[in-house]
């Protein structure tokens, strides 16, 4: 048994190293190429978009809370203005990111709309 144990560890370590190198190769090849699989790209896009939409909702809620606190007299005008401006800058950034992420699909959407319009004109 004492002769087999080192060989067992060596085989397990070699297998783990091969799996790790294979995962690294796949990650690098996907990350460095423009030909990402459609499902992978869609999942990455939807996850990023979902995160941005969640952040947008949180910022809008925070803006409402700050306005409520100011109206209730719990925040001074100066504090309200500082917080409001800070939150609005963050919200503008998130909205800009959402717009940028939608640009890739805008051409496809416009094509689909034009096709539907042609179909409705032909039906009329």
Order of alpha helices (4+ residues) and beta strands (2+ residues): alpha-alpha-alpha
